[in-house]
Amino acid sequence: MNTNNAKFLFEGISADVVRYLVERNDMDLQEAISVFHNSETFAQLEDFSTGLYIESPAYVYDLLISELKNGKLVQ
Protein backbone atom coordinates (compact mmCIF):
# COMPACT_ATOMS: atom_id res chain seq x y z
CA MET A 1 0.00 0.00 0.00
CA ASN A 2 1.39 3.39 -0.86
CA THR A 3 1.77 6.24 1.58
CA ASN A 4 -1.11 8.28 0.15
CA ASN A 5 -3.54 5.40 0.65
CA ALA A 6 -2.25 4.83 4.18
CA LYS A 7 -2.69 8.52 5.00
CA PHE A 8 -6.24 8.43 3.60
CA LEU A 9 -7.13 5.45 5.81
CA PHE A 10 -5.43 7.06 8.82
CA GLU A 11 -7.45 10.26 8.40
CA GLY A 12 -10.72 8.38 8.00
CA ILE A 13 -10.12 6.25 11.08
CA SER A 14 -9.10 9.31 13.10
CA ALA A 15 -12.27 11.17 12.14
CA ASP A 16 -14.44 8.17 13.03
CA VAL A 17 -12.74 7.59 16.39
CA VAL A 18 -13.21 11.24 17.34
CA ARG A 19 -16.87 11.01 16.28
CA TYR A 20 -17.32 7.87 18.41
CA LEU A 21 -15.84 9.68 21.41
CA VAL A 22 -18.29 12.55 20.94
CA GLU A 23 -21.32 10.32 20.39
CA ARG A 24 -20.61 7.47 22.82
CA ASN A 25 -18.72 9.24 25.60
CA ASP A 26 -20.50 12.60 25.69
CA MET A 27 -17.30 14.52 24.96
CA ASP A 28 -17.28 17.80 23.15
CA LEU A 29 -15.31 17.91 19.91
CA GLN A 30 -12.23 19.65 21.33
CA GLU A 31 -11.98 17.20 24.23
CA ALA A 32 -12.40 14.20 21.93
CA ILE A 33 -9.68 15.45 19.59
CA SER A 34 -7.35 16.11 22.50
CA VAL A 35 -7.96 12.73 24.15
CA PHE A 36 -7.37 10.83 20.93
CA HIS A 37 -4.38 12.82 19.70
CA ASN A 38 -2.62 12.52 23.05
CA SER A 39 -3.10 8.77 23.29
CA GLU A 40 -0.73 5.90 22.67
CA THR A 41 -3.41 4.48 20.37
CA PHE A 42 -3.07 7.53 18.12
CA ALA A 43 0.72 7.19 18.13
CA GLN A 44 0.39 3.56 17.04
CA LEU A 45 -2.12 4.48 14.34
CA GLU A 46 0.16 7.23 13.07
CA ASP A 47 3.10 4.80 12.85
CA PHE A 48 2.32 3.07 9.57
CA SER A 49 4.76 0.26 10.36
CA THR A 50 2.28 -1.07 12.96
CA GLY A 51 -0.37 -1.73 10.31
CA LEU A 52 -3.07 -0.39 12.64
CA TYR A 53 -4.30 1.91 9.86
CA ILE A 54 -5.78 -1.12 8.05
CA GLU A 55 -8.01 -2.04 11.00
CA SER A 56 -11.57 -0.81 11.36
CA PRO A 57 -12.38 2.45 13.16
CA ALA A 58 -14.39 0.42 15.70
CA TYR A 59 -11.32 -1.70 16.50
CA VAL A 60 -9.15 1.39 16.97
CA TYR A 61 -11.86 2.97 19.14
CA ASP A 62 -11.99 -0.17 21.31
CA LEU A 63 -8.20 -0.02 21.71
CA LEU A 64 -8.47 3.61 22.77
CA ILE A 65 -11.21 2.88 25.31
CA SER A 66 -9.12 0.02 26.70
CA GLU A 67 -6.12 2.37 26.94
CA LEU A 68 -8.19 4.99 28.75
CA LYS A 69 -9.51 2.40 31.23
CA ASN A 70 -6.13 0.73 31.83
CA GLY A 71 -3.91 3.79 31.66
CA LYS A 72 -1.89 2.18 28.88
CA LEU A 73 -2.37 0.52 25.53
CA VAL A 74 -3.13 -3.18 25.94
CA GLN A 75 -3.37 -5.19 22.75
PyMOL Python script that loads the backbone (N, CA, C, O; Angstrom):
from pymol import cmd

cmd.read_pdbstr("""\
ATOM      1  N   MET A   1       0.862  -1.178   0.000  1.00  0.00           N
ATOM      2  CA  MET A   1       0.000   0.000   0.000  1.00  0.00           C
ATOM      3  C   MET A   1       0.898   1.226   0.000  1.00  0.00           C
ATOM      4  O   MET A   1       1.890   1.282   0.726  1.00  0.00           O
ATOM      5  N   ASN A   2       0.547   2.196  -0.810  1.00  0.00           N
ATOM      6  CA  ASN A   2       1.386   3.390  -0.860  1.00  0.00           C
ATOM      7  C   ASN A   2       1.036   4.364   0.265  1.00  0.00           C
ATOM      8  O   ASN A   2       0.000   4.242   0.918  1.00  0.00           O
ATOM      9  N   THR A   3       1.905   5.307   0.466  1.00  0.00           N
ATOM     10  CA  THR A   3       1.773   6.243   1.584  1.00  0.00           C
ATOM     11  C   THR A   3       0.500   7.076   1.492  1.00  0.00           C
ATOM     12  O   THR A   3      -0.130   7.352   2.513  1.00  0.00           O
ATOM     13  N   ASN A   4       0.116   7.479   0.292  1.00  0.00           N
ATOM     14  CA  ASN A   4      -1.106   8.278   0.151  1.00  0.00           C
ATOM     15  C   ASN A   4      -2.339   7.497   0.586  1.00  0.00           C
ATOM     16  O   ASN A   4      -3.221   8.049   1.245  1.00  0.00           O
ATOM     17  N   ASN A   5      -2.408   6.226   0.225  1.00  0.00           N
ATOM     18  CA  ASN A   5      -3.535   5.395   0.648  1.00  0.00           C
ATOM     19  C   ASN A   5      -3.536   5.209   2.158  1.00  0.00           C
ATOM     20  O   ASN A   5      -4.589   5.265   2.793  1.00  0.00           O
ATOM     21  N   ALA A   6      -2.357   4.989   2.733  1.00  0.00           N
ATOM     22  CA  ALA A   6      -2.249   4.827   4.183  1.00  0.00           C
ATOM     23  C   ALA A   6      -2.698   6.097   4.901  1.00  0.00           C
ATOM     24  O   ALA A   6      -3.406   6.024   5.905  1.00  0.00           O
ATOM     25  N   LYS A   7      -2.293   7.249   4.397  1.00  0.00           N
ATOM     26  CA  LYS A   7      -2.694   8.524   5.004  1.00  0.00           C
ATOM     27  C   LYS A   7      -4.202   8.712   4.918  1.00  0.00           C
ATOM     28  O   LYS A   7      -4.827   9.196   5.862  1.00  0.00           O
ATOM     29  N   PHE A   8      -4.786   8.330   3.785  1.00  0.00           N
ATOM     30  CA  PHE A   8      -6.239   8.431   3.603  1.00  0.00           C
ATOM     31  C   PHE A   8      -6.966   7.571   4.634  1.00  0.00           C
ATOM     32  O   PHE A   8      -7.927   8.027   5.254  1.00  0.00           O
ATOM     33  N   LEU A   9      -6.515   6.336   4.820  1.00  0.00           N
ATOM     34  CA  LEU A   9      -7.126   5.450   5.806  1.00  0.00           C
ATOM     35  C   LEU A   9      -6.933   5.993   7.226  1.00  0.00           C
ATOM     36  O   LEU A   9      -7.859   5.964   8.036  1.00  0.00           O
ATOM     37  N   PHE A  10      -5.738   6.483   7.521  1.00  0.00           N
ATOM     38  CA  PHE A  10      -5.427   7.063   8.825  1.00  0.00           C
ATOM     39  C   PHE A  10      -6.379   8.222   9.142  1.00  0.00           C
ATOM     40  O   PHE A  10      -6.923   8.299  10.244  1.00  0.00           O
ATOM     41  N   GLU A  11      -6.574   9.110   8.183  1.00  0.00           N
ATOM     42  CA  GLU A  11      -7.450  10.263   8.397  1.00  0.00           C
ATOM     43  C   GLU A  11      -8.899   9.844   8.608  1.00  0.00           C
ATOM     44  O   GLU A  11      -9.595  10.408   9.453  1.00  0.00           O
ATOM     45  N   GLY A  12      -9.354   8.859   7.847  1.00  0.00           N
ATOM     46  CA  GLY A  12     -10.723   8.381   7.998  1.00  0.00           C
ATOM     47  C   GLY A  12     -10.950   7.728   9.358  1.00  0.00           C
ATOM     48  O   GLY A  12     -11.961   7.979  10.014  1.00  0.00           O
ATOM     49  N   ILE A  13     -10.013   6.898   9.772  1.00  0.00           N
ATOM     50  CA  ILE A  13     -10.123   6.250  11.082  1.00  0.00           C
ATOM     51  C   ILE A  13     -10.098   7.296  12.184  1.00  0.00           C
ATOM     52  O   ILE A  13     -10.892   7.228  13.122  1.00  0.00           O
ATOM     53  N   SER A  14      -9.198   8.260  12.081  1.00  0.00           N
ATOM     54  CA  SER A  14      -9.101   9.312  13.096  1.00  0.00           C
ATOM     55  C   SER A  14     -10.413  10.066  13.237  1.00  0.00           C
ATOM     56  O   SER A  14     -10.883  10.305  14.349  1.00  0.00           O
ATOM     57  N   ALA A  15     -11.001  10.440  12.110  1.00  0.00           N
ATOM     58  CA  ALA A  15     -12.267  11.165  12.142  1.00  0.00           C
ATOM     59  C   ALA A  15     -13.364  10.325  12.793  1.00  0.00           C
ATOM     60  O   ALA A  15     -14.149  10.836  13.592  1.00  0.00           O
ATOM     61  N   ASP A  16     -13.418   9.049  12.456  1.00  0.00           N
ATOM     62  CA  ASP A  16     -14.442   8.173  13.025  1.00  0.00           C
ATOM     63  C   ASP A  16     -14.251   7.971  14.528  1.00  0.00           C
ATOM     64  O   ASP A  16     -15.222   7.982  15.284  1.00  0.00           O
ATOM     65  N   VAL A  17     -13.008   7.787  14.960  1.00  0.00           N
ATOM     66  CA  VAL A  17     -12.743   7.587  16.387  1.00  0.00           C
ATOM     67  C   VAL A  17     -13.139   8.827  17.179  1.00  0.00           C
ATOM     68  O   VAL A  17     -13.737   8.713  18.249  1.00  0.00           O
ATOM     69  N   VAL A  18     -12.817   9.993  16.669  1.00  0.00           N
ATOM     70  CA  VAL A  18     -13.213  11.236  17.341  1.00  0.00           C
ATOM     71  C   VAL A  18     -14.735  11.334  17.391  1.00  0.00           C
ATOM     72  O   VAL A  18     -15.299  11.731  18.411  1.00  0.00           O
ATOM     73  N   ARG A  19     -15.397  10.976  16.302  1.00  0.00           N
ATOM     74  CA  ARG A  19     -16.866  11.005  16.279  1.00  0.00           C
ATOM     75  C   ARG A  19     -17.439  10.033  17.308  1.00  0.00           C
ATOM     76  O   ARG A  19     -18.395  10.368  18.008  1.00  0.00           O
ATOM     77  N   TYR A  20     -16.866   8.837  17.408  1.00  0.00           N
ATOM     78  CA  TYR A  20     -17.317   7.874  18.409  1.00  0.00           C
ATOM     79  C   TYR A  20     -17.163   8.431  19.825  1.00  0.00           C
ATOM     80  O   TYR A  20     -18.047   8.255  20.663  1.00  0.00           O
ATOM     81  N   LEU A  21     -16.052   9.097  20.086  1.00  0.00           N
ATOM     82  CA  LEU A  21     -15.845   9.685  21.414  1.00  0.00           C
ATOM     83  C   LEU A  21     -16.918  10.724  21.725  1.00  0.00           C
ATOM     84  O   LEU A  21     -17.423  10.784  22.845  1.00  0.00           O
ATOM     85  N   VAL A  22     -17.260  11.530  20.743  1.00  0.00           N
ATOM     86  CA  VAL A  22     -18.291  12.549  20.936  1.00  0.00           C
ATOM     87  C   VAL A  22     -19.652  11.894  21.170  1.00  0.00           C
ATOM     88  O   VAL A  22     -20.373  12.262  22.097  1.00  0.00           O
ATOM     89  N   GLU A  23     -19.994  10.928  20.328  1.00  0.00           N
ATOM     90  CA  GLU A  23     -21.320  10.315  20.390  1.00  0.00           C
ATOM     91  C   GLU A  23     -21.490   9.334  21.557  1.00  0.00           C
ATOM     92  O   GLU A  23     -22.547   9.302  22.187  1.00  0.00           O
ATOM     93  N   ARG A  24     -20.477   8.552  21.839  1.00  0.00           N
ATOM     94  CA  ARG A  24     -20.611   7.472  22.824  1.00  0.00           C
ATOM     95  C   ARG A  24     -20.117   7.837  24.218  1.00  0.00           C
ATOM     96  O   ARG A  24     -20.464   7.174  25.195  1.00  0.00           O
ATOM     97  N   ASN A  25     -19.318   8.874  24.311  1.00  0.00           N
ATOM     98  CA  ASN A  25     -18.723   9.235  25.596  1.00  0.00           C
ATOM     99  C   ASN A  25     -19.064  10.648  26.022  1.00  0.00           C
ATOM    100  O   ASN A  25     -18.465  11.180  26.957  1.00  0.00           O
ATOM    101  N   ASP A  26     -20.014  11.255  25.348  1.00  0.00           N
ATOM    102  CA  ASP A  26     -20.498  12.599  25.692  1.00  0.00           C
ATOM    103  C   ASP A  26     -19.373  13.620  25.836  1.00  0.00           C
ATOM    104  O   ASP A  26     -19.418  14.477  26.719  1.00  0.00           O
ATOM    105  N   MET A  27     -18.363  13.529  24.968  1.00  0.00           N
ATOM    106  CA  MET A  27     -17.297  14.521  24.961  1.00  0.00           C
ATOM    107  C   MET A  27     -17.638  15.596  23.945  1.00  0.00           C
ATOM    108  O   MET A  27     -18.323  15.339  22.955  1.00  0.00           O
ATOM    109  N   ASP A  28     -17.151  16.807  24.202  1.00  0.00           N
ATOM    110  CA  ASP A  28     -17.278  17.803  23.148  1.00  0.00           C
ATOM    111  C   ASP A  28     -16.155  17.558  22.147  1.00  0.00           C
ATOM    112  O   ASP A  28     -15.224  16.803  22.428  1.00  0.00           O
ATOM    113  N   LEU A  29     -16.240  18.183  20.995  1.00  0.00           N
ATOM    114  CA  LEU A  29     -15.314  17.915  19.913  1.00  0.00           C
ATOM    115  C   LEU A  29     -13.860  18.185  20.305  1.00  0.00           C
ATOM    116  O   LEU A  29     -12.984  17.367  20.024  1.00  0.00           O
ATOM    117  N   GLN A  30     -13.603  19.303  20.938  1.00  0.00           N
ATOM    118  CA  GLN A  30     -12.233  19.654  21.330  1.00  0.00           C
ATOM    119  C   GLN A  30     -11.653  18.621  22.294  1.00  0.00           C
ATOM    120  O   GLN A  30     -10.500  18.213  22.150  1.00  0.00           O
ATOM    121  N   GLU A  31     -12.443  18.201  23.268  1.00  0.00           N
ATOM    122  CA  GLU A  31     -11.978  17.204  24.232  1.00  0.00           C
ATOM    123  C   GLU A  31     -11.689  15.874  23.533  1.00  0.00           C
ATOM    124  O   GLU A  31     -10.673  15.233  23.805  1.00  0.00           O
ATOM    125  N   ALA A  32     -12.578  15.465  22.639  1.00  0.00           N
ATOM    126  CA  ALA A  32     -12.401  14.201  21.930  1.00  0.00           C
ATOM    127  C   ALA A  32     -11.130  14.221  21.084  1.00  0.00           C
ATOM    128  O   ALA A  32     -10.378  13.246  21.062  1.00  0.00           O
ATOM    129  N   ILE A  33     -10.895  15.319  20.398  1.00  0.00           N
ATOM    130  CA  ILE A  33      -9.678  15.446  19.593  1.00  0.00           C
ATOM    131  C   ILE A  33      -8.453  15.373  20.479  1.00  0.00           C
ATOM    132  O   ILE A  33      -7.491  14.675  20.160  1.00  0.00           O
ATOM    133  N   SER A  34      -8.483  16.085  21.581  1.00  0.00           N
ATOM    134  CA  SER A  34      -7.348  16.105  22.497  1.00  0.00           C
ATOM    135  C   SER A  34      -7.075  14.726  23.093  1.00  0.00           C
ATOM    136  O   SER A  34      -5.928  14.280  23.128  1.00  0.00           O
ATOM    137  N   VAL A  35      -8.116  14.054  23.558  1.00  0.00           N
ATOM    138  CA  VAL A  35      -7.960  12.727  24.147  1.00  0.00           C
ATOM    139  C   VAL A  35      -7.337  11.770  23.138  1.00  0.00           C
ATOM    140  O   VAL A  35      -6.386  11.055  23.455  1.00  0.00           O
ATOM    141  N   PHE A  36      -7.872  11.761  21.932  1.00  0.00           N
ATOM    142  CA  PHE A  36      -7.368  10.828  20.925  1.00  0.00           C
ATOM    143  C   PHE A  36      -5.942  11.173  20.500  1.00  0.00           C
ATOM    144  O   PHE A  36      -5.080  10.296  20.445  1.00  0.00           O
ATOM    145  N   HIS A  37      -5.697  12.426  20.205  1.00  0.00           N
ATOM    146  CA  HIS A  37      -4.381  12.823  19.696  1.00  0.00           C
ATOM    147  C   HIS A  37      -3.275  12.718  20.736  1.00  0.00           C
ATOM    148  O   HIS A  37      -2.099  12.682  20.375  1.00  0.00           O
ATOM    149  N   ASN A  38      -3.616  12.668  21.989  1.00  0.00           N
ATOM    150  CA  ASN A  38      -2.625  12.525  23.052  1.00  0.00           C
ATOM    151  C   ASN A  38      -2.515  11.092  23.562  1.00  0.00           C
ATOM    152  O   ASN A  38      -1.901  10.844  24.600  1.00  0.00           O
ATOM    153  N   SER A  39      -3.100  10.163  22.844  1.00  0.00           N
ATOM    154  CA  SER A  39      -3.102   8.768  23.286  1.00  0.00           C
ATOM    155  C   SER A  39      -2.002   7.957  22.610  1.00  0.00           C
ATOM    156  O   SER A  39      -1.485   8.318  21.553  1.00  0.00           O
ATOM    157  N   GLU A  40      -1.668   6.856  23.260  1.00  0.00           N
ATOM    158  CA  GLU A  40      -0.734   5.897  22.675  1.00  0.00           C
ATOM    159  C   GLU A  40      -1.374   5.224  21.461  1.00  0.00           C
ATOM    160  O   GLU A  40      -0.685   4.861  20.507  1.00  0.00           O
ATOM    161  N   THR A  41      -2.685   5.061  21.504  1.00  0.00           N
ATOM    162  CA  THR A  41      -3.407   4.477  20.374  1.00  0.00           C
ATOM    163  C   THR A  41      -3.188   5.312  19.121  1.00  0.00           C
ATOM    164  O   THR A  41      -2.924   4.770  18.048  1.00  0.00           O
ATOM    165  N   PHE A  42      -3.297   6.630  19.254  1.00  0.00           N
ATOM    166  CA  PHE A  42      -3.075   7.527  18.118  1.00  0.00           C
ATOM    167  C   PHE A  42      -1.637   7.386  17.611  1.00  0.00           C
ATOM    168  O   PHE A  42      -1.406   7.330  16.403  1.00  0.00           O
ATOM    169  N   ALA A  43      -0.683   7.329  18.527  1.00  0.00           N
ATOM    170  CA  ALA A  43       0.724   7.191  18.128  1.00  0.00           C
ATOM    171  C   ALA A  43       0.932   5.904  17.334  1.00  0.00           C
ATOM    172  O   ALA A  43       1.673   5.891  16.351  1.00  0.00           O
ATOM    173  N   GLN A  44       0.280   4.825  17.761  1.00  0.00           N
ATOM    174  CA  GLN A  44       0.392   3.557  17.041  1.00  0.00           C
ATOM    175  C   GLN A  44      -0.276   3.636  15.671  1.00  0.00           C
ATOM    176  O   GLN A  44       0.239   3.099  14.691  1.00  0.00           O
ATOM    177  N   LEU A  45      -1.420   4.305  15.609  1.00  0.00           N
ATOM    178  CA  LEU A  45      -2.124   4.475  14.336  1.00  0.00           C
ATOM    179  C   LEU A  45      -1.293   5.305  13.365  1.00  0.00           C
ATOM    180  O   LEU A  45      -1.255   5.019  12.169  1.00  0.00           O
ATOM    181  N   GLU A  46      -0.639   6.319  13.879  1.00  0.00           N
ATOM    182  CA  GLU A  46       0.159   7.231  13.070  1.00  0.00           C
ATOM    183  C   GLU A  46       1.445   6.566  12.555  1.00  0.00           C
ATOM    184  O   GLU A  46       2.003   6.987  11.542  1.00  0.00           O
ATOM    185  N   ASP A  47       1.905   5.536  13.253  1.00  0.00           N
ATOM    186  CA  ASP A  47       3.098   4.795  12.854  1.00  0.00           C
ATOM    187  C   ASP A  47       2.671   3.708  11.865  1.00  0.00           C
ATOM    188  O   ASP A  47       2.201   2.646  12.271  1.00  0.00           O
ATOM    189  N   PHE A  48       2.832   3.972  10.590  1.00  0.00           N
ATOM    190  CA  PHE A  48       2.318   3.068   9.569  1.00  0.00           C
ATOM    191  C   PHE A  48       2.963   1.691   9.622  1.00  0.00           C
ATOM    192  O   PHE A  48       2.416   0.736   9.071  1.00  0.00           O
ATOM    193  N   SER A  49       4.112   1.569  10.273  1.00  0.00           N
ATOM    194  CA  SER A  49       4.759   0.263  10.361  1.00  0.00           C
ATOM    195  C   SER A  49       3.977  -0.709  11.252  1.00  0.00           C
ATOM    196  O   SER A  49       4.192  -1.919  11.178  1.00  0.00           O
ATOM    197  N   THR A  50       3.075  -0.192  12.091  1.00  0.00           N
ATOM    198  CA  THR A  50       2.277  -1.069  12.961  1.00  0.00           C
ATOM    199  C   THR A  50       1.147  -1.755  12.200  1.00  0.00           C
ATOM    200  O   THR A  50       0.654  -2.799  12.628  1.00  0.00           O
ATOM    201  N   GLY A  51       0.736  -1.175  11.079  1.00  0.00           N
ATOM    202  CA  GLY A  51      -0.373  -1.730  10.310  1.00  0.00           C
ATOM    203  C   GLY A  51      -1.737  -1.447  10.918  1.00  0.00           C
ATOM    204  O   GLY A  51      -2.746  -1.941  10.415  1.00  0.00           O
ATOM    205  N   LEU A  52      -1.790  -0.670  11.980  1.00  0.00           N
ATOM    206  CA  LEU A  52      -3.074  -0.386  12.642  1.00  0.00           C
ATOM    207  C   LEU A  52      -4.023   0.378  11.723  1.00  0.00           C
ATOM    208  O   LEU A  52      -5.241   0.291  11.880  1.00  0.00           O
ATOM    209  N   TYR A  53      -3.478   1.121  10.772  1.00  0.00           N
ATOM    210  CA  TYR A  53      -4.301   1.910   9.856  1.00  0.00           C
ATOM    211  C   TYR A  53      -5.187   1.058   8.951  1.00  0.00           C
ATOM    212  O   TYR A  53      -6.103   1.586   8.319  1.00  0.00           O
ATOM    213  N   ILE A  54      -4.932  -0.259   8.875  1.00  0.00           N
ATOM    214  CA  ILE A  54      -5.784  -1.120   8.046  1.00  0.00           C
ATOM    215  C   ILE A  54      -6.907  -1.771   8.848  1.00  0.00           C
ATOM    216  O   ILE A  54      -7.730  -2.500   8.295  1.00  0.00           O
ATOM    217  N   GLU A  55      -6.937  -1.508  10.141  1.00  0.00           N
ATOM    218  CA  GLU A  55      -8.007  -2.036  10.996  1.00  0.00           C
ATOM    219  C   GLU A  55      -9.238  -1.129  10.890  1.00  0.00           C
ATOM    220  O   GLU A  55      -9.166  -0.029  10.343  1.00  0.00           O
ATOM    221  N   SER A  56     -10.343  -1.598  11.410  1.00  0.00           N
ATOM    222  CA  SER A  56     -11.573  -0.809  11.355  1.00  0.00           C
ATOM    223  C   SER A  56     -11.535   0.308  12.397  1.00  0.00           C
ATOM    224  O   SER A  56     -10.838   0.194  13.406  1.00  0.00           O
ATOM    225  N   PRO A  57     -12.282   1.387  12.154  1.00  0.00           N
ATOM    226  CA  PRO A  57     -12.383   2.446  13.155  1.00  0.00           C
ATOM    227  C   PRO A  57     -12.908   1.935  14.494  1.00  0.00           C
ATOM    228  O   PRO A  57     -12.476   2.402  15.548  1.00  0.00           O
ATOM    229  N   ALA A  58     -13.837   0.977  14.459  1.00  0.00           N
ATOM    230  CA  ALA A  58     -14.390   0.423  15.704  1.00  0.00           C
ATOM    231  C   ALA A  58     -13.305  -0.297  16.498  1.00  0.00           C
ATOM    232  O   ALA A  58     -13.274  -0.199  17.725  1.00  0.00           O
ATOM    233  N   TYR A  59     -12.427  -1.011  15.825  1.00  0.00           N
ATOM    234  CA  TYR A  59     -11.321  -1.703  16.498  1.00  0.00           C
ATOM    235  C   TYR A  59     -10.391  -0.695  17.152  1.00  0.00           C
ATOM    236  O   TYR A  59      -9.994  -0.874  18.304  1.00  0.00           O
ATOM    237  N   VAL A  60     -10.038   0.364  16.430  1.00  0.00           N
ATOM    238  CA  VAL A  60      -9.149   1.394  16.969  1.00  0.00           C
ATOM    239  C   VAL A  60      -9.821   2.098  18.146  1.00  0.00           C
ATOM    240  O   VAL A  60      -9.166   2.400  19.144  1.00  0.00           O
ATOM    241  N   TYR A  61     -11.115   2.357  18.035  1.00  0.00           N
ATOM    242  CA  TYR A  61     -11.864   2.966  19.142  1.00  0.00           C
ATOM    243  C   TYR A  61     -11.825   2.064  20.377  1.00  0.00           C
ATOM    244  O   TYR A  61     -11.600   2.541  21.490  1.00  0.00           O
ATOM    245  N   ASP A  62     -12.042   0.771  20.182  1.00  0.00           N
ATOM    246  CA  ASP A  62     -11.990  -0.172  21.309  1.00  0.00           C
ATOM    247  C   ASP A  62     -10.606  -0.182  21.959  1.00  0.00           C
ATOM    248  O   ASP A  62     -10.498  -0.251  23.183  1.00  0.00           O
ATOM    249  N   LEU A  63      -9.547  -0.113  21.147  1.00  0.00           N
ATOM    250  CA  LEU A  63      -8.195  -0.017  21.705  1.00  0.00           C
ATOM    251  C   LEU A  63      -8.043   1.239  22.554  1.00  0.00           C
ATOM    252  O   LEU A  63      -7.471   1.199  23.643  1.00  0.00           O
ATOM    253  N   LEU A  64      -8.558   2.352  22.045  1.00  0.00           N
ATOM    254  CA  LEU A  64      -8.468   3.612  22.775  1.00  0.00           C
ATOM    255  C   LEU A  64      -9.223   3.531  24.097  1.00  0.00           C
ATOM    256  O   LEU A  64      -8.704   3.961  25.127  1.00  0.00           O
ATOM    257  N   ILE A  65     -10.419   2.997  24.084  1.00  0.00           N
ATOM    258  CA  ILE A  65     -11.210   2.882  25.312  1.00  0.00           C
ATOM    259  C   ILE A  65     -10.482   1.986  26.312  1.00  0.00           C
ATOM    260  O   ILE A  65     -10.452   2.285  27.506  1.00  0.00           O
ATOM    261  N   SER A  66      -9.900   0.898  25.835  1.00  0.00           N
ATOM    262  CA  SER A  66      -9.116   0.025  26.702  1.00  0.00           C
ATOM    263  C   SER A  66      -7.924   0.785  27.295  1.00  0.00           C
ATOM    264  O   SER A  66      -7.629   0.663  28.484  1.00  0.00           O
ATOM    265  N   GLU A  67      -7.252   1.562  26.461  1.00  0.00           N
ATOM    266  CA  GLU A  67      -6.124   2.366  26.943  1.00  0.00           C
ATOM    267  C   GLU A  67      -6.574   3.357  28.014  1.00  0.00           C
ATOM    268  O   GLU A  67      -5.902   3.524  29.032  1.00  0.00           O
ATOM    269  N   LEU A  68      -7.695   4.004  27.785  1.00  0.00           N
ATOM    270  CA  LEU A  68      -8.194   4.989  28.749  1.00  0.00           C
ATOM    271  C   LEU A  68      -8.563   4.319  30.074  1.00  0.00           C
ATOM    272  O   LEU A  68      -8.337   4.890  31.141  1.00  0.00           O
ATOM    273  N   LYS A  69      -9.121   3.128  30.011  1.00  0.00           N
ATOM    274  CA  LYS A  69      -9.511   2.397  31.227  1.00  0.00           C
ATOM    275  C   LYS A  69      -8.300   1.862  31.979  1.00  0.00           C
ATOM    276  O   LYS A  69      -8.276   1.879  33.210  1.00  0.00           O
ATOM    277  N   ASN A  70      -7.286   1.383  31.242  1.00  0.00           N
ATOM    278  CA  ASN A  70      -6.126   0.729  31.832  1.00  0.00           C
ATOM    279  C   ASN A  70      -4.942   1.654  32.064  1.00  0.00           C
ATOM    280  O   ASN A  70      -3.979   1.281  32.734  1.00  0.00           O
ATOM    281  N   GLY A  71      -5.011   2.856  31.513  1.00  0.00           N
ATOM    282  CA  GLY A  71      -3.905   3.787  31.663  1.00  0.00           C
ATOM    283  C   GLY A  71      -2.750   3.518  30.713  1.00  0.00           C
ATOM    284  O   GLY A  71      -1.737   4.217  30.742  1.00  0.00           O
ATOM    285  N   LYS A  72      -2.906   2.499  29.869  1.00  0.00           N
ATOM    286  CA  LYS A  72      -1.887   2.182  28.879  1.00  0.00           C
ATOM    287  C   LYS A  72      -2.537   1.355  27.782  1.00  0.00           C
ATOM    288  O   LYS A  72      -3.616   0.790  27.961  1.00  0.00           O
ATOM    289  N   LEU A  73      -1.863   1.297  26.655  1.00  0.00           N
ATOM    290  CA  LEU A  73      -2.373   0.524  25.529  1.00  0.00           C
ATOM    291  C   LEU A  73      -2.136  -0.956  25.795  1.00  0.00           C
ATOM    292  O   LEU A  73      -1.004  -1.378  26.032  1.00  0.00           O
ATOM    293  N   VAL A  74      -3.207  -1.739  25.755  1.00  0.00           N
ATOM    294  CA  VAL A  74      -3.134  -3.184  25.944  1.00  0.00           C
ATOM    295  C   VAL A  74      -3.717  -3.834  24.701  1.00  0.00           C
ATOM    296  O   VAL A  74      -4.902  -3.679  24.405  1.00  0.00           O
ATOM    297  N   GLN A  75      -2.882  -4.560  23.982  1.00  0.00           N
ATOM    298  CA  GLN A  75      -3.374  -5.193  22.755  1.00  0.00           C
ATOM    299  C   GLN A  75      -3.537  -6.671  22.926  1.00  0.00           C
ATOM    300  O   GLN A  75      -3.942  -7.359  21.989  1.00  0.00           O
TER     301      GLN A  75
END
""", "prot")
cmd.dss("prot")
cmd.show_as("cartoon", "prot")
cmd.util.cbc("prot")
cmd.orient("prot")
